Amino acid sequence: KGAINVASRPGNGTTFDLYFPRLGTGTERGRLPMENMPSGTGHILFVDDEEKITGFAEVVLERLGYSVAGYSDSLEALRQFRKTPEAYDLIITDQSMPNLTGLGFSSEVRSLNKQVPIMLITGHEDDTSRTARYQELGITSIVRKPIDVLSLAQAVADALQVARATPPNRPASDPASSRSGPDAPAAGPRPGN
């Protein structure tokens, strides 16, 4: 498994520790082994104020088949989202960012697009008040830091699968949207995508 650890101290700078899966024999050096990871298609908006995390996520997600618009400035990401709020299949945002937190960003996104799934990346443990706020904003999944590449790939694939199976005008977090069986909604692209 791969992971990213970030340590930041005011006045001392920031340290990034990137952990990559061990490459087996015959694997091209410097490339992540992606063949065993879930892949897919879709347009993802990725926001994290740490440029190296944003860049890393762009590389990983693009290798998995997704189109990614990555931003290290949450206000710039919001400006771009406002231009075409229906253009994205998934929003991935860090929680702890200057100017506009992940929850603030999610609130703005939700006011413009009620259907797009939102994935929150956080290093904080859940507490009852945050869990309620996540549900209120329609945050469909949470990825914990440090980011595990395989877990991120699986969370993205799962979020997009649920979103594509959710009928329009029903939030993806609605329990009725996760039904299975013959009367369950068929998976397919959402309108406008």
C-alpha positions as CSV (number, residue, x, y, z in Angstrom):
1,K,0.0,0.0,0.0
2,G,1.1,3.6,-0.5
3,A,0.5,6.6,1.7
4,I,1.3,10.2,2.2
5,N,2.2,11.6,5.6
6,V,2.3,15.4,6.0
7,A,3.8,17.2,9.0
8,S,3.7,21.0,9.2
9,R,4.9,23.3,11.9
10,P,4.7,27.1,11.8
11,G,8.1,28.6,11.3
12,N,9.6,25.1,10.6
13,G,8.1,24.3,7.2
14,T,6.3,21.2,6.0
15,T,7.6,17.7,5.5
16,F,6.0,15.2,3.1
17,D,6.7,11.5,3.5
18,L,5.5,9.6,0.4
19,Y,5.3,5.8,0.7
20,F,4.9,3.8,-2.5
21,P,4.1,0.1,-2.8
22,R,7.1,-2.1,-3.2
23,L,7.7,-2.8,-6.8
24,G,8.0,-6.4,-7.8
25,T,10.5,-7.8,-10.2
26,G,9.8,-6.9,-13.8
27,T,7.8,-3.8,-12.8
28,E,9.0,-0.6,-14.5
29,R,10.8,1.5,-11.9
30,G,9.1,4.7,-10.8
31,R,5.6,3.6,-11.8
32,L,2.8,2.6,-9.4
33,P,1.4,-0.9,-10.1
34,M,-2.1,0.1,-11.0
35,E,-3.4,-3.1,-12.5
36,N,-4.9,-4.3,-9.2
37,M,-6.6,-1.1,-8.3
38,P,-10.2,-0.1,-9.1
39,S,-10.3,2.2,-12.2
40,G,-13.0,4.1,-14.0
41,T,-14.0,7.2,-15.9
42,G,-15.4,10.5,-14.8
43,H,-14.4,14.1,-14.2
44,I,-13.1,14.8,-10.7
45,L,-12.5,18.1,-9.0
46,F,-9.7,17.6,-6.4
47,V,-8.9,20.3,-3.8
48,D,-6.1,20.2,-1.3
49,D,-4.0,23.2,-0.2
50,E,-0.9,21.0,-0.2
51,E,0.3,21.2,-3.8
52,K,2.3,17.9,-3.6
53,I,-0.8,16.0,-2.4
54,T,-2.9,17.6,-5.2
55,G,-0.2,16.7,-7.8
56,F,0.1,13.2,-6.5
57,A,-3.7,12.6,-6.5
58,E,-3.9,14.0,-10.1
59,V,-1.2,11.5,-11.3
60,V,-2.8,8.5,-9.5
61,L,-6.4,9.2,-10.5
62,E,-5.4,10.0,-14.1
63,R,-3.5,6.7,-14.3
64,L,-6.7,5.0,-13.1
65,G,-8.6,6.5,-16.1
66,Y,-10.2,9.6,-14.5
67,S,-10.0,13.2,-15.8
68,V,-8.9,15.4,-12.9
69,A,-9.0,19.2,-12.3
70,G,-6.7,19.7,-9.3
71,Y,-6.5,22.9,-7.2
72,S,-4.4,23.9,-4.2
73,D,-6.5,27.0,-3.6
74,S,-10.0,26.3,-2.4
75,L,-11.3,29.7,-3.5
76,E,-9.9,29.2,-7.0
77,A,-11.5,25.7,-7.1
78,L,-14.8,27.2,-6.2
79,R,-14.5,29.9,-8.9
80,Q,-13.9,27.2,-11.4
81,F,-16.7,25.0,-10.1
82,R,-19.2,28.0,-10.3
83,K,-18.5,28.3,-14.0
84,T,-19.6,24.7,-14.8
85,P,-21.2,23.1,-11.7
86,E,-22.7,20.2,-13.7
87,A,-19.3,19.3,-15.3
88,Y,-18.0,17.2,-12.4
89,D,-18.9,13.6,-11.5
90,L,-17.1,13.8,-8.1
91,I,-15.7,16.4,-5.8
92,I,-12.8,15.4,-3.5
93,T,-11.8,18.1,-0.9
94,D,-9.5,18.3,2.0
95,Q,-11.0,19.5,5.2
96,S,-8.2,21.6,6.7
97,M,-7.5,24.4,4.2
98,P,-6.9,28.2,4.6
99,N,-9.6,30.6,3.3
100,L,-12.3,28.0,2.8
101,T,-12.4,24.7,4.7
102,G,-13.6,21.5,3.1
103,L,-16.9,21.8,4.9
104,G,-17.3,25.4,3.7
105,F,-16.3,24.3,0.2
106,S,-18.8,21.4,0.3
107,S,-21.6,23.8,1.4
108,E,-20.9,26.1,-1.6
109,V,-20.7,23.1,-3.9
110,R,-24.0,21.7,-2.6
111,S,-25.8,25.0,-3.1
112,L,-24.9,24.9,-6.8
113,N,-25.2,21.2,-7.5
114,K,-27.4,18.9,-5.3
115,Q,-26.4,15.7,-7.0
116,V,-22.6,15.6,-7.3
117,P,-21.0,13.3,-4.7
118,I,-18.5,14.9,-2.3
119,M,-15.6,13.0,-0.7
120,L,-13.9,14.6,2.3
121,I,-10.3,14.0,3.1
122,T,-9.4,14.5,6.7
123,G,-6.9,13.7,9.4
124,H,-9.4,14.3,12.2
125,E,-11.4,11.6,14.0
126,D,-15.1,11.9,13.6
127,D,-17.2,13.2,16.4
128,T,-21.0,13.3,16.6
129,S,-21.3,17.0,15.6
130,R,-19.1,16.6,12.5
131,T,-20.8,13.4,11.4
132,A,-24.2,15.2,11.5
133,R,-22.7,18.1,9.5
134,Y,-21.2,15.7,6.9
135,Q,-24.7,14.2,6.4
136,E,-26.3,17.6,6.2
137,L,-23.9,18.6,3.4
138,G,-24.4,15.3,1.6
139,I,-20.8,14.2,1.9
140,T,-20.9,10.7,0.6
141,S,-17.6,9.4,1.8
142,I,-14.6,10.2,4.0
143,V,-11.0,9.3,3.3
144,R,-8.6,9.5,6.2
145,K,-5.1,10.8,6.1
146,P,-2.5,9.6,5.5
147,I,-4.0,8.8,2.1
148,D,-3.7,5.1,1.2
149,V,-3.6,4.9,-2.6
150,L,-5.6,1.7,-2.8
151,S,-8.2,3.0,-0.4
152,L,-8.5,6.3,-2.4
153,A,-8.9,4.3,-5.6
154,Q,-11.6,2.2,-4.1
155,A,-13.4,5.1,-2.5
156,V,-13.5,7.0,-5.8
157,A,-14.8,3.9,-7.7
158,D,-17.5,3.3,-5.0
159,A,-18.6,7.0,-4.9
160,L,-19.0,7.1,-8.6
161,Q,-20.9,3.8,-8.7
162,V,-23.4,4.9,-6.1
163,A,-23.8,8.3,-7.8
164,R,-24.5,6.7,-11.2
165,A,-27.0,4.3,-9.6
166,T,-28.9,7.1,-7.8
167,P,-31.9,8.5,-9.5
168,P,-31.9,12.3,-10.2
169,N,-33.2,14.5,-7.4
170,R,-32.4,11.9,-4.7
171,P,-29.3,12.6,-2.6
172,A,-26.7,9.9,-2.9
173,S,-26.7,9.6,0.9
174,D,-30.4,8.7,0.9
175,P,-30.7,5.1,2.2
176,A,-33.2,4.3,-0.5
177,S,-30.5,4.9,-3.1
178,S,-28.5,2.0,-1.9
179,R,-31.2,-0.7,-2.6
180,S,-30.3,-3.8,-4.4
181,G,-32.4,-6.3,-6.2
182,P,-34.7,-6.3,-9.2
183,D,-36.6,-3.1,-8.3
184,A,-33.3,-1.2,-7.6
185,P,-32.4,1.7,-9.9
186,A,-30.2,0.8,-12.8
187,A,-26.6,2.1,-12.8
188,G,-25.9,4.5,-15.6
189,P,-24.7,8.0,-16.3
190,R,-26.4,10.9,-14.6
191,P,-28.3,13.4,-16.8
192,G,-26.0,15.9,-18.2
193,N,-22.9,13.7,-18.1
